[in-house]
Amino acid sequence: MSASGGKGRKGRKRRGGSGDHHPDERWMASYMDMVTVLMCLFIVLYAMSSVDSEKFSQLKNSLATGFGQVDVGKIDTASGVVVRPEDVGTEGTFTNDKMAKALAEADKLGALRDSMAASLAAAGLSNNVEFVIDQRGLTVKLVGSQTFFLPDSPALSMTADKVLAAISPQLASAGLEISVEGHAANAITSYPSVWELSADRAVGVLRNLVERGGIPGTSIGAMGYGSSRQVNDDSTEELRELNRRVDIVVLSNQAEDVRALIPEALKSKGNIP
């Protein structure tokens, strides 16, 4: 009996002892991390499998446009037309559009020039007034200080008043910004400096155009360049006289890349300024 009882107590002791032992469960944390990562992976795969085909096509065309290699001919999400491989490096639609705008701008500036020239011719004032069309716009050159200004003075002569009165209506109706730019010869004058003389003459022309010609003050400005932008050297008095001028520049309102094509547009029309 005692032996049997001893065995029973020994067995019960083992069962009781097993209840006090706790197994290591740290592996469950790693397992849960792995499951979380797998869940994220499947979510990403699902999202990739449901790509908007239209947006994907737009992205593809946009990238193809950047490299100039694609065989479709429609507008993508970027601002431009997809370039076909055979058209890469050739003159495209955009260049033609810019040239068309440049041609139209050259025609507009030419019409403005012709209108002012006709007005001056009717008044017998064509002499000493020159016109130049370039990438800046239309320049009306009042050349010769003896014609338009009193000697070494910013005061306008009677001839200058008549010339400005003749061209003011066309300048006002054009509705473009105007830059009045004074230039002087590199010669000693009784004025403090050629800088101030050129600037004061430009301001005198500006005031005449605004106060008598009806040009809005918000669309016109004046500056003096002194003798820094001469068209001739100062070796003779005749050449110095050509450097004494005031330019009335009617500024083109086209984009810079269109303005850059204006000289080429004028050549193509056989109208070289």
C-alpha positions as CSV (number, residue, x, y, z in Angstrom):
1,M,0.0,0.0,0.0
2,S,2.7,2.3,1.0
3,A,4.6,1.6,-2.3
4,S,1.4,2.2,-4.3
5,G,0.7,5.4,-2.4
6,G,4.3,6.5,-3.0
7,K,3.8,6.1,-6.7
8,G,0.6,8.1,-6.6
9,R,2.2,10.9,-4.7
10,K,5.1,10.9,-7.1
11,G,2.7,11.1,-10.1
12,R,0.7,13.9,-8.6
13,K,3.9,15.8,-7.9
14,R,4.9,15.6,-11.6
15,R,1.5,16.9,-12.6
16,G,1.6,19.7,-10.2
17,G,5.2,20.5,-11.2
18,S,4.2,20.8,-14.9
19,G,1.6,23.4,-14.0
20,D,4.3,25.7,-12.6
21,H,6.4,25.7,-15.8
22,H,5.8,28.5,-18.5
23,P,7.0,27.8,-22.1
24,D,8.9,30.6,-24.1
25,E,6.3,32.5,-26.3
26,R,8.5,35.2,-27.8
27,W,8.2,33.6,-31.2
28,M,4.7,34.9,-31.4
29,A,5.9,38.6,-31.7
30,S,8.0,37.7,-34.7
31,Y,5.2,35.8,-36.2
32,M,2.7,38.7,-35.9
33,D,5.3,41.0,-37.5
34,M,5.7,38.7,-40.4
35,V,1.9,38.5,-40.9
36,T,1.6,42.3,-40.8
37,V,4.3,42.7,-43.4
38,L,2.6,40.1,-45.6
39,M,-0.7,42.0,-45.3
40,C,0.9,45.2,-46.4
41,L,2.5,43.4,-49.3
42,F,-0.8,42.1,-50.5
43,I,-2.4,45.5,-50.1
44,V,0.3,47.1,-52.3
45,L,-0.1,44.3,-54.9
46,Y,-3.8,44.8,-55.0
47,A,-3.4,48.5,-55.5
48,M,-1.0,47.9,-58.3
49,S,-3.4,45.6,-60.0
50,S,-6.1,48.2,-60.1
51,V,-4.2,51.0,-61.9
52,D,-6.3,53.6,-63.7
53,S,-5.6,52.8,-67.4
54,E,-6.3,56.3,-68.5
55,K,-3.9,57.9,-66.0
56,F,-1.3,55.3,-66.8
57,S,-1.6,56.1,-70.5
58,Q,-1.3,59.8,-69.8
59,L,1.9,59.2,-67.7
60,K,3.3,57.0,-70.5
61,N,2.7,59.6,-73.2
62,S,4.1,62.4,-71.0
63,L,7.3,60.5,-70.4
64,A,7.5,59.6,-74.1
65,T,7.1,63.2,-75.0
66,G,10.0,64.2,-72.9
67,F,12.2,61.7,-74.7
68,G,10.7,62.4,-78.1
69,Q,10.1,58.8,-78.8
70,V,6.5,57.6,-79.2
71,D,4.2,56.7,-82.0
72,V,1.0,58.4,-80.9
73,G,-0.1,61.8,-82.0
74,K,-2.3,63.2,-79.3
75,I,-1.8,65.8,-76.6
76,D,-0.6,64.4,-73.3
77,T,-0.9,65.8,-69.8
78,A,2.1,68.1,-70.4
79,S,1.8,71.3,-72.4
80,G,2.8,70.1,-75.8
81,V,2.2,67.6,-78.6
82,V,3.8,64.2,-78.6
83,V,6.6,64.1,-81.1
84,R,6.8,61.1,-83.4
85,P,10.2,59.5,-83.8
86,E,10.5,60.6,-87.4
87,D,9.8,64.2,-86.4
88,V,12.5,64.4,-83.8
89,G,14.9,67.2,-84.6
90,T,12.8,68.7,-87.4
91,E,10.9,72.0,-87.5
92,G,7.6,71.3,-85.8
93,T,4.2,72.8,-85.3
94,F,5.3,75.0,-82.5
95,T,8.0,76.7,-84.5
96,N,5.5,77.3,-87.3
97,D,3.0,78.8,-84.9
98,K,5.7,81.1,-83.5
99,M,6.7,82.2,-87.0
100,A,3.1,82.8,-87.9
101,K,2.8,85.1,-84.8
102,A,6.1,86.8,-85.7
103,L,4.8,87.4,-89.2
104,A,1.6,88.9,-87.9
105,E,3.5,91.1,-85.5
106,A,5.8,92.3,-88.3
107,D,2.7,93.2,-90.3
108,K,1.2,95.1,-87.3
109,L,4.3,97.0,-86.6
110,G,4.8,97.7,-90.4
111,A,1.3,99.1,-90.6
112,L,1.9,101.4,-87.6
113,R,5.2,102.6,-89.3
114,D,3.5,103.2,-92.6
115,S,0.7,105.2,-90.9
116,M,3.1,107.4,-89.0
117,A,5.2,107.9,-92.1
118,A,2.2,108.9,-94.2
119,S,1.2,111.4,-91.5
120,L,4.7,112.9,-91.4
121,A,4.9,113.1,-95.2
122,A,1.6,114.9,-95.3
123,A,3.0,117.5,-93.0
124,G,6.3,117.7,-94.8
125,L,8.2,116.3,-91.8
126,S,9.8,113.1,-93.2
127,N,13.3,114.4,-93.0
128,N,15.4,113.4,-89.9
129,V,12.8,110.8,-88.8
130,E,13.8,107.1,-89.2
131,F,11.9,103.9,-88.5
132,V,13.4,100.6,-87.5
133,I,11.5,97.3,-86.8
134,D,13.4,94.7,-84.8
135,Q,12.8,92.2,-82.0
136,R,12.0,95.0,-79.6
137,G,9.3,96.5,-81.7
138,L,9.1,99.7,-83.8
139,T,11.6,102.4,-83.1
140,V,11.0,106.0,-84.3
141,K,14.3,107.8,-84.3
142,L,14.4,111.5,-83.9
143,V,17.9,112.1,-85.2
144,G,19.9,115.3,-85.0
145,S,19.9,117.5,-82.0
146,Q,19.9,120.7,-84.1
147,T,16.5,119.7,-85.6
148,F,14.7,118.6,-82.5
149,F,16.4,120.4,-79.6
150,L,17.9,123.7,-78.8
151,P,21.8,123.5,-78.6
152,D,22.9,121.8,-75.4
153,S,19.4,122.0,-74.1
154,P,16.5,119.6,-73.5
155,A,14.0,122.2,-74.8
156,L,12.1,120.9,-77.8
157,S,12.2,122.8,-81.1
158,M,9.1,123.8,-83.1
159,T,10.0,121.0,-85.5
160,A,10.0,118.4,-82.7
161,D,6.6,119.7,-81.5
162,K,5.2,119.2,-85.1
163,V,6.7,115.7,-85.5
164,L,5.4,114.5,-82.2
165,A,1.9,116.0,-82.9
166,A,1.9,114.1,-86.2
167,I,2.7,110.6,-84.7
168,S,1.0,110.9,-81.4
169,P,-2.5,109.7,-82.6
170,Q,-1.0,106.5,-84.0
171,L,1.1,105.9,-80.9
172,A,-2.0,106.3,-78.7
173,S,-4.2,104.1,-80.8
174,A,-1.6,101.3,-80.9
175,G,-2.1,100.6,-77.2
176,L,1.4,99.4,-76.6
177,E,4.0,100.3,-74.1
178,I,6.5,103.0,-75.2
179,S,10.1,103.6,-74.1
180,V,11.6,107.0,-74.8
181,E,15.4,106.7,-74.9
182,G,17.7,109.6,-75.0
183,H,21.2,109.4,-76.5
184,A,24.1,112.0,-76.7
185,A,27.4,112.4,-78.5
186,N,30.5,111.9,-76.5
187,A,31.4,115.5,-76.5
188,I,31.8,118.2,-73.9
189,T,28.7,120.4,-73.6
190,S,27.6,123.3,-71.3
191,Y,25.3,120.8,-69.7
192,P,26.5,119.1,-66.5
193,S,27.0,115.8,-68.4
194,V,25.8,113.9,-71.4
195,W,24.0,111.5,-69.1
196,E,21.7,114.3,-67.8
197,L,21.3,115.8,-71.2
198,S,20.2,112.6,-72.8
199,A,17.8,111.8,-69.9
200,D,16.3,115.3,-69.8
201,R,15.7,115.2,-73.6
202,A,13.9,111.9,-73.2
203,V,11.8,113.2,-70.4
204,G,10.9,116.3,-72.6
205,V,9.7,114.0,-75.4
206,L,7.8,111.9,-72.9
207,R,6.0,114.9,-71.4
208,N,5.0,116.1,-74.8
209,L,3.5,112.7,-75.8
210,V,1.6,112.5,-72.5
211,E,0.5,116.1,-72.0
212,R,-0.2,116.9,-75.7
213,G,-0.4,113.6,-77.5
214,G,-2.8,111.8,-75.1
215,I,-0.4,108.9,-74.4
216,P,-1.4,107.3,-71.1
217,G,1.3,107.9,-68.5
218,T,1.0,104.3,-67.3
219,S,2.2,103.0,-70.6
220,I,5.3,105.1,-71.2
221,G,8.7,105.6,-69.6
222,A,11.9,107.5,-70.3
223,M,15.6,106.8,-69.8
224,G,18.9,108.4,-70.7
225,Y,21.9,106.4,-72.1
226,G,24.3,109.3,-72.4
227,S,26.9,108.3,-75.1
228,S,27.0,104.6,-74.1
229,R,25.0,103.4,-77.2
230,Q,26.4,105.3,-80.1
231,V,25.6,104.4,-83.7
232,N,28.8,106.0,-85.0
233,D,32.1,107.2,-83.7
234,D,32.7,110.8,-82.8
235,S,35.4,111.5,-85.3
236,T,33.5,114.3,-87.1
237,E,30.7,116.7,-86.2
238,E,28.4,115.0,-88.8
239,L,28.9,111.6,-87.1
240,R,28.4,113.2,-83.6
241,E,25.1,114.7,-84.8
242,L,23.8,111.2,-85.7
243,N,24.6,110.0,-82.2
244,R,22.5,112.9,-80.7
245,R,19.0,111.4,-81.0
246,V,15.9,110.4,-79.1
247,D,14.4,107.0,-79.8
248,I,10.7,106.4,-79.3
249,V,10.4,102.6,-79.0
250,V,7.0,101.0,-79.4
251,L,7.5,97.8,-77.6
252,S,6.1,94.6,-79.0
253,N,3.8,92.7,-76.5
254,Q,4.6,89.3,-77.9
255,A,6.4,86.6,-76.0
256,E,10.2,86.7,-76.1
257,D,10.6,83.7,-78.4
258,V,8.1,85.2,-80.9
259,R,9.9,88.6,-80.8
260,A,13.2,86.9,-81.6
261,L,11.7,85.7,-84.9
262,I,10.6,89.1,-86.1
263,P,13.8,89.9,-88.0
264,E,13.6,86.6,-89.8
265,A,9.9,87.2,-90.5
266,L,10.8,90.6,-92.0
267,K,13.4,89.0,-94.3
268,S,11.0,86.4,-95.4
269,K,8.6,89.2,-96.5
270,G,11.4,91.0,-98.2
271,N,11.0,93.9,-95.7
272,I,14.4,94.3,-94.0
273,P,14.4,97.3,-91.7
